[in-house]
Amino acid sequence: MTKFFAGLLLFVFSWAQAQSRLPARPNIIFILADDLGYGDVGINGQNLIKTPNIDRLAAEGIQFRQFYAGTTVCAPSRSALMTGQHTGHTYIRGNREIQPEGQQPIADSVLTMAEVLKNAGYATAAFGKWGLGPTGSEGDPLKQGFDRFYGYNCQALAHRYYPNHLWDNDKKVVLTQNKNLAQTSEFAPDLIQKQALRFLDKRVGDKPFFLFLPYVLPHAELIAPDDSLLAHYKGKFTEKAYIGADYGPNAKVNGYASQAYPHAAYAALVSRLDVYVGQVMAKLKAKGLDKNTLIIFSSDNGPHAEGGGDPTFFNSNGGFRGIKRDLYEGGIREPFVARWPGVIKPKSQSDFVGAFWDLLPTFAELAGAKLAARIDGISFVPALTGKGIQRKHDYLYWEFHEGGGKQAIRQGDWKAVRLQAAGNPNGPIELYDLAKDPFESHNLASKYPDKARYLIKLMNESHVESTIFPFAKR
């Protein structure tokens, strides 16, 4: 059975029912930062880097204070987002390279967020970093529900902000001025942003759209155009030069360039990301689209310490324990804000405990598509809109397939973390009470053995073994 017909069987449209609860089906824009920490934005206490546009999204909408990524690195976090399944169930559970370019493709049999919305009559487009399957493979974004794609297909190549090429649908666009990594002339994120704004410029008529903006900022490498944004931060911070793999005749494709001002460069990248958010908001207003467009902003995982990155200096994890590649709060709790004028009450805040796998059922409900497929997510439309009774998760579960394997589970205010978890379902856990100890400083596993045993049981039940990403001892 083709995926299209499977989609028709799995999703039953109920336009009248959806419209009786909310205004006409909204346009949906999901903006995904890359390695931006919880504390990197002003609304979460950042005072060294200015993020006025992200802060304005929250001021004009709602801030979720307990929202989580799919996991703690790129590809599996995006897979959880696209499929509505946590990393114990989702198809892609790790970063696995495919030669000559790309990552392990998500299967054709998997129904994605883009396919759900496309089947519901939405125009769909993605601009930025994909990382879920090479061009031409079954994981190609054009085969996973997107009508239009422009950007980096491969997350390894996205380490370079001045790459050799990008992809325009299935066409390779060589950035000739970069001369195959010999020069830094064409800054790829700016090129991607131009295409995204052009997509918005072309929106006409009543057909709703889903715009996925998985920006690469502020992922390492820490190199930014020498413009007013970088100039604003130069000289403001103490600096320790980072020595990396520079552009030139022998440049490595996935290296990180040297940077004399790594703190200033990181701040400039975050500010540039914020400028992009502002440009999207301005374009929506200019086109008369902002009144019925839901914008959500978040990040794929916690802050990085690569290429000269210094999350401690900026308090990028907002004081939470851990960074990227950790399943402590700092590695997976993310900034998460949403704006929908006239529907979401301005300056709202929510303590709904959710994760990336909740986006699929939420968008499906807003699009008028009634989910019949089994997923791990729940719709948080009531939390978004302040209307209706919001369901709660019994628990949230994450796993990570590097560093000996890691697992984490949250049930209510209890959080359990297991290290060296690969092939060790009976290994010990750490237990934390997030209500009293949000920074995960005091392991309570020995004090509450019954709770620890119960969370271990849930943790083990949540993992379904994958033949592609086996959670076995290595």
C-alpha positions as CSV (number, residue, x, y, z in Angstrom):
1,M,0.0,0.0,0.0
2,T,1.4,3.4,-0.9
3,K,2.1,5.9,1.8
4,F,-0.5,8.3,0.3
5,F,-3.3,5.8,0.7
6,A,-2.1,4.7,4.1
7,G,-2.3,8.3,5.1
8,L,-5.8,8.6,3.9
9,L,-6.7,5.5,6.0
10,L,-4.9,6.8,9.1
11,F,-6.2,10.4,9.0
12,V,-9.9,11.2,8.8
13,F,-10.7,14.8,8.1
14,S,-13.2,16.6,10.2
15,W,-13.2,20.2,8.9
16,A,-16.5,21.3,10.4
17,Q,-15.7,20.0,13.9
18,A,-12.3,21.7,13.9
19,Q,-13.7,25.0,12.7
20,S,-16.4,24.9,15.4
21,R,-13.7,25.1,18.1
22,L,-11.2,27.5,16.5
23,P,-11.0,30.0,13.7
24,A,-10.2,28.9,10.2
25,R,-7.4,26.4,9.9
26,P,-4.2,28.4,10.6
27,N,-1.1,28.7,8.6
28,I,1.6,27.0,10.7
29,I,5.3,28.0,11.0
30,F,7.6,26.0,13.1
31,I,11.0,27.6,13.7
32,L,13.7,25.2,14.9
33,A,17.0,26.6,16.2
34,D,20.1,24.3,16.1
35,D,21.8,23.8,19.5
36,L,20.2,26.9,21.1
37,G,20.1,26.5,24.9
38,Y,17.1,27.2,27.2
39,G,19.0,30.1,28.7
40,D,20.2,31.6,25.4
41,V,17.1,33.8,25.0
42,G,16.0,36.9,26.9
43,I,12.8,35.5,28.2
44,N,14.8,32.8,30.0
45,G,17.2,35.2,31.6
46,Q,19.9,35.8,28.9
47,N,21.4,39.2,29.4
48,L,24.6,39.1,27.3
49,I,22.8,38.4,24.0
50,K,19.9,40.3,22.8
51,T,16.9,38.4,21.3
52,P,14.1,41.0,21.0
53,N,12.1,39.2,18.3
54,I,12.0,35.9,20.1
55,D,11.1,37.7,23.3
56,R,8.3,39.5,21.3
57,L,6.9,36.2,20.2
58,A,6.5,35.3,23.8
59,A,5.1,38.8,24.8
60,E,2.5,38.5,22.0
61,G,1.8,34.8,22.7
62,I,2.6,32.1,25.2
63,Q,5.8,30.7,26.8
64,F,6.0,27.1,27.7
65,R,8.4,26.6,30.6
66,Q,8.6,22.8,30.7
67,F,8.8,21.8,27.0
68,Y,11.4,19.3,25.8
69,A,13.1,18.3,22.6
70,G,12.9,14.9,21.0
71,T,16.3,14.0,22.4
72,T,19.7,15.6,22.8
73,V,21.2,15.5,19.3
74,C,20.0,16.5,15.8
75,A,18.6,13.6,13.7
76,P,16.7,11.6,16.4
77,S,15.2,14.8,17.8
78,R,13.9,15.8,14.4
79,S,12.6,12.3,13.9
80,A,10.6,12.5,17.1
81,L,9.2,15.9,15.9
82,M,8.3,14.6,12.5
83,T,6.7,11.2,13.6
84,G,5.0,12.0,16.9
85,Q,7.0,9.2,18.5
86,H,9.6,9.4,21.3
87,T,13.1,8.0,20.8
88,G,12.1,4.6,22.2
89,H,9.8,4.1,19.2
90,T,10.7,6.6,16.5
91,Y,12.5,5.3,13.3
92,I,15.7,7.4,13.5
93,R,17.3,7.2,16.9
94,G,20.9,8.4,16.3
95,N,23.1,10.4,13.9
96,R,24.3,7.9,11.3
97,E,26.1,9.1,8.2
98,I,25.4,7.8,4.7
99,Q,28.0,8.2,2.0
100,P,28.6,10.3,0.0
101,E,26.2,12.8,1.7
102,G,23.5,12.5,4.2
103,Q,22.1,10.5,7.2
104,Q,20.2,7.3,7.6
105,P,16.9,7.9,5.7
106,I,13.6,7.8,7.5
107,A,11.5,5.0,6.0
108,D,8.9,5.5,3.3
109,S,6.4,3.6,5.6
110,V,6.7,6.3,8.3
111,L,4.0,9.0,8.1
112,T,5.4,12.4,8.9
113,M,4.0,15.7,10.1
114,A,4.5,17.2,6.6
115,E,2.5,14.3,5.0
116,V,-0.3,14.7,7.5
117,L,-0.6,18.4,6.7
118,K,-0.1,17.9,3.0
119,N,-2.9,15.3,3.0
120,A,-5.0,17.9,4.8
121,G,-4.6,20.3,2.0
122,Y,-1.7,22.4,3.2
123,A,1.2,23.6,1.0
124,T,4.3,22.4,2.7
125,A,7.9,23.7,2.6
126,A,11.2,23.4,4.6
127,F,14.2,25.7,4.5
128,G,17.3,24.9,6.5
129,K,18.8,21.6,7.7
130,W,17.1,18.3,7.0
131,G,19.3,15.4,8.2
132,L,16.7,12.6,7.8
133,G,17.8,11.1,4.5
134,P,19.9,11.9,1.4
135,T,18.5,13.5,-1.7
136,G,16.8,10.9,-3.8
137,S,16.5,8.4,-0.9
138,E,13.2,7.4,0.7
139,G,14.1,10.0,3.4
140,D,14.3,12.9,1.0
141,P,12.1,15.7,2.3
142,L,10.3,15.7,-1.1
143,K,9.3,12.1,-0.4
144,Q,8.3,12.8,3.2
145,G,5.5,15.3,2.5
146,F,7.3,18.6,1.6
147,D,6.5,20.3,-1.7
148,R,9.6,22.5,-1.5
149,F,13.0,22.2,0.2
150,Y,16.0,24.4,0.1
151,G,19.1,24.1,2.3
152,Y,21.4,21.5,3.7
153,N,20.3,18.0,3.2
154,C,23.2,16.6,5.3
155,Q,23.9,17.7,8.9
156,A,27.6,17.0,8.6
157,L,28.0,19.4,5.7
158,A,25.9,21.9,7.8
159,H,28.9,22.3,10.1
160,R,30.2,24.7,7.5
161,Y,28.4,28.1,7.1
162,Y,30.2,28.7,3.8
163,P,29.7,25.3,2.2
164,N,30.4,24.1,-1.3
165,H,26.7,23.6,-2.1
166,L,23.1,23.6,-0.9
167,W,20.1,21.7,-2.3
168,D,17.1,23.3,-4.1
169,N,14.6,20.4,-4.0
170,D,16.7,17.7,-5.8
171,K,19.0,20.1,-7.6
172,K,22.5,20.7,-6.2
173,V,23.2,24.5,-6.0
174,V,26.9,25.0,-6.1
175,L,28.0,28.1,-4.2
176,T,30.7,29.1,-6.7
177,Q,32.0,32.1,-4.8
178,N,33.0,29.8,-1.9
179,K,35.3,28.0,-4.3
180,N,34.8,24.6,-2.6
181,L,35.6,25.8,0.9
182,A,38.5,27.8,-0.2
183,Q,36.8,31.2,0.5
184,T,34.1,32.6,2.8
185,S,31.9,34.6,0.4
186,E,28.4,33.1,0.4
187,F,26.9,32.7,3.9
188,A,24.5,29.8,3.5
189,P,22.1,30.7,6.3
190,D,21.4,34.1,4.6
191,L,20.7,32.3,1.3
192,I,18.3,29.9,3.0
193,Q,16.5,32.8,4.7
194,K,16.0,34.6,1.4
195,Q,14.3,31.5,0.0
196,A,12.1,31.2,3.0
197,L,10.9,34.8,2.7
198,R,10.4,34.3,-1.0
199,F,8.1,31.3,-0.2
200,L,6.0,33.6,2.1
201,D,6.0,36.3,-0.7
202,K,4.3,33.8,-3.0
203,R,1.5,32.9,-0.6
204,V,-1.9,33.9,-2.2
205,G,-5.4,32.7,-1.9
206,D,-7.0,30.6,0.8
207,K,-4.8,27.5,0.8
208,P,-3.1,27.2,4.2
209,F,0.6,26.4,4.5
210,F,3.0,24.7,6.7
211,L,6.5,26.3,6.8
212,F,9.2,24.3,8.6
213,L,12.3,26.5,9.3
214,P,15.1,24.3,10.8
215,Y,17.7,27.0,10.9
216,V,21.4,25.9,11.4
217,L,22.1,28.8,13.8
218,P,23.8,28.8,16.3
219,H,25.4,25.4,15.7
220,A,29.1,25.3,15.6
221,E,31.1,26.5,13.6
222,L,31.4,29.9,15.2
223,I,31.9,32.0,12.2
224,A,29.6,34.9,11.2
225,P,29.6,37.6,8.6
226,D,31.8,40.6,9.6
227,D,28.8,43.0,9.8
228,S,27.1,45.1,12.4
229,L,25.9,42.1,14.5
230,L,29.4,40.8,15.0
231,A,30.8,44.3,15.5
232,H,28.2,44.9,18.3
233,Y,29.7,42.1,20.3
234,K,33.4,42.3,19.5
235,G,35.3,43.6,22.5
236,K,32.4,43.1,24.9
237,F,33.6,39.8,26.3
238,T,36.8,38.1,27.4
239,E,37.9,35.8,24.6
240,K,40.1,32.7,24.2
241,A,40.9,32.0,20.5
242,Y,39.7,28.7,19.1
243,I,42.0,27.0,16.7
244,G,40.2,24.8,14.2
245,A,40.1,23.5,10.6
246,D,40.2,26.6,8.5
247,Y,38.8,27.3,5.0
248,G,41.4,27.0,2.2
249,P,42.5,24.5,-0.5
250,N,42.6,21.6,2.0
251,A,39.6,22.4,4.1
252,K,37.7,19.6,5.8
253,V,34.1,19.4,4.8
254,N,32.7,19.0,8.3
255,G,35.3,20.9,10.3
256,Y,35.0,24.1,12.3
257,A,36.9,27.2,11.4
258,S,39.3,29.0,13.8
259,Q,37.8,32.0,15.6
260,A,39.6,34.7,17.5
261,Y,36.4,36.0,19.0
262,P,34.3,32.8,19.8
263,H,32.1,34.5,22.4
264,A,31.3,37.4,20.1
265,A,30.7,35.0,17.2
266,Y,28.3,32.9,19.2
267,A,26.4,35.9,20.3
268,A,26.3,37.2,16.8
269,L,24.9,33.9,15.5
270,V,22.1,33.9,18.1
271,S,21.3,37.6,17.3
272,R,21.2,36.7,13.6
273,L,18.8,33.9,14.4
274,D,16.7,36.4,16.2
275,V,16.8,38.8,13.2
276,Y,15.5,35.9,11.0
277,V,12.6,35.4,13.3
278,G,11.8,39.2,13.1
279,Q,12.0,39.0,9.3
280,V,9.5,36.2,9.2
281,M,7.1,38.1,11.5
282,A,7.5,41.3,9.4
283,K,6.8,39.4,6.2
284,L,3.7,37.8,7.6
285,K,2.4,41.2,8.6
286,A,3.3,42.8,5.2
287,K,1.4,40.0,3.4
288,G,-1.6,40.2,5.7
289,L,-1.0,36.7,7.0
290,D,-0.1,37.2,10.6
291,K,-3.7,37.2,11.9
292,N,-4.2,33.5,11.1
293,T,-0.7,32.2,11.4
294,L,0.5,30.1,14.3
295,I,4.3,30.6,14.8
296,I,6.2,28.2,17.2
297,F,9.8,28.7,18.1
298,S,12.1,26.1,19.8
299,S,15.4,24.3,19.5
300,D,16.4,20.8,18.7
301,N,18.6,20.1,21.8
302,G,20.7,21.8,24.4
303,P,23.7,24.1,23.8
304,H,26.9,22.8,22.3
305,A,30.5,23.1,23.5
306,E,32.0,22.5,20.0
307,G,34.1,24.7,17.8
308,G,34.9,27.2,20.6
309,G,31.3,27.1,22.1
310,D,31.2,28.1,25.7
311,P,27.8,27.4,27.2
312,T,29.0,28.1,30.8
313,F,30.0,31.7,29.9
314,F,26.6,32.5,28.5
315,N,24.7,30.3,31.0
316,S,23.2,28.8,27.9
317,N,21.5,26.0,29.7
318,G,19.7,28.5,32.0
319,G,21.3,27.0,35.1
320,F,20.0,23.5,34.4
321,R,22.4,20.5,34.5
322,G,24.0,19.4,31.3
323,I,24.3,20.4,27.7
324,K,24.0,18.8,24.3
325,R,24.4,15.0,24.5
326,D,23.1,14.9,28.1
327,L,19.6,13.8,29.1
328,Y,19.7,16.0,32.1
329,E,17.4,19.1,31.8
330,G,20.1,21.3,30.2
331,G,20.4,18.8,27.3
332,I,16.7,18.5,26.4
333,R,14.6,21.3,28.1
334,E,14.2,24.0,25.4
335,P,12.9,27.5,24.9
336,F,9.4,27.1,23.5
337,V,7.1,30.0,22.5
338,A,4.0,30.3,20.4
339,R,2.1,33.2,18.9
340,W,-1.3,33.2,17.2
341,P,-3.0,36.7,17.3
342,G,-6.6,36.6,18.5
343,V,-6.3,33.0,19.7
344,I,-3.4,32.8,22.1
345,K,-3.6,35.3,24.9
346,P,-0.6,37.6,25.0
347,K,2.0,37.3,27.8
348,S,0.7,33.8,28.7
349,Q,2.7,31.2,30.4
350,S,2.2,27.5,30.6
351,D,3.6,24.7,32.7
352,F,2.3,22.0,30.4
353,V,4.9,19.3,30.3
354,G,5.3,18.4,26.7
355,A,7.8,17.3,24.1
356,F,8.4,17.3,20.3
357,W,6.2,14.3,19.7
358,D,3.2,16.4,20.8
359,L,3.6,18.7,17.8
360,L,2.2,16.2,15.2
361,P,-1.2,15.6,17.0
362,T,-1.4,19.3,17.8
363,F,-1.0,20.4,14.2
364,A,-3.3,17.6,13.0
365,E,-6.0,18.9,15.2
366,L,-5.5,22.5,14.1
367,A,-5.6,21.3,10.4
368,G,-8.8,19.3,11.0
369,A,-7.1,15.9,10.6
370,K,-8.3,13.4,13.2
371,L,-5.5,11.1,14.1
372,A,-6.2,7.4,14.1
373,A,-2.6,6.3,14.1
374,R,-0.8,5.2,17.3
375,I,1.7,7.8,18.4
376,D,3.2,8.9,21.7
377,G,2.2,12.6,21.4
378,I,-0.9,14.3,22.7
379,S,-2.5,17.5,21.3
380,F,-1.8,20.5,23.5
381,V,-4.3,22.8,21.7
382,P,-6.1,23.5,25.0
383,A,-2.8,24.6,26.6
384,L,-2.1,26.8,23.5
385,T,-5.5,28.5,23.3
386,G,-6.6,28.4,27.0
387,K,-9.8,26.7,25.9
388,G,-10.8,23.2,26.9
389,I,-9.3,20.7,29.3
390,Q,-5.7,19.8,28.6
391,R,-4.7,16.1,28.8
392,K,-1.5,15.3,30.6
393,H,1.2,12.8,29.8
394,D,1.5,9.9,32.2
395,Y,5.3,10.2,31.5
396,L,7.8,11.3,28.9
397,Y,10.7,9.1,27.8
398,W,14.0,9.8,26.0
399,E,17.0,7.7,25.0
400,F,20.4,8.5,23.4
401,H,22.6,6.1,21.6
402,E,26.1,7.6,22.1
403,G,28.5,7.5,25.1
404,G,27.5,4.1,26.3
405,G,23.8,4.8,25.9
406,K,21.6,7.0,28.1
407,Q,17.9,6.9,29.1
408,A,15.6,9.4,30.9
409,I,12.0,9.4,32.0
410,R,9.9,12.1,33.6
411,Q,6.6,11.3,35.4
412,G,5.1,14.3,37.1
413,D,7.9,16.0,39.0
414,W,10.0,12.8,39.2
415,K,12.9,12.5,36.7
416,A,15.0,9.4,36.3
417,V,18.3,9.2,34.4
418,R,20.3,6.1,33.5
419,L,23.8,6.2,32.2
420,Q,25.7,3.4,30.5
421,A,22.3,2.1,29.5
422,A,23.1,0.3,26.3
423,G,22.4,-3.4,26.8
424,N,21.9,-2.9,30.5
425,P,18.1,-2.8,31.2
426,N,18.7,-3.5,34.9
427,G,21.3,-0.8,35.4
428,P,21.0,1.7,38.2
429,I,19.3,5.1,37.8
430,E,19.6,8.5,39.3
431,L,16.3,9.9,40.7
432,Y,15.4,13.6,41.0
433,D,12.5,15.6,42.3
434,L,12.3,18.5,39.8
435,A,9.8,20.4,41.9
436,K,12.4,20.8,44.7
437,D,15.5,20.2,42.7
438,P,15.2,21.4,39.1
439,F,18.9,21.4,38.6
440,E,19.2,17.7,39.4
441,S,21.7,18.0,42.2
442,H,20.4,15.4,44.7
443,N,20.1,11.8,43.6
444,L,17.2,10.3,45.6
445,A,17.2,6.8,44.2
446,S,18.3,5.2,47.5
447,K,15.8,7.3,49.5
448,Y,12.8,6.3,47.3
449,P,13.5,2.8,46.1
450,D,9.9,2.0,45.2
451,K,9.6,5.1,43.0
452,A,13.0,4.2,41.4
453,R,11.9,0.6,40.6
454,Y,8.7,1.8,39.1
455,L,10.4,4.3,36.8
456,I,12.9,1.7,35.8
457,K,9.9,-0.5,34.8
458,L,8.4,2.3,32.7
459,M,11.8,3.1,31.2
460,N,12.4,-0.5,30.1
461,E,8.8,-0.8,28.7
462,S,9.3,2.4,26.7
463,H,12.2,1.1,24.7
464,V,11.3,-1.1,21.6
465,E,14.4,-2.5,20.1
466,S,15.4,-1.2,16.6
467,T,17.4,-3.3,14.1
468,I,18.8,-0.1,12.6
469,F,19.7,1.5,15.9
470,P,20.1,-1.4,18.4
471,F,20.4,-0.3,22.0
472,A,23.0,-3.0,22.6
473,K,26.3,-2.9,24.5
474,R,29.1,-1.8,22.2
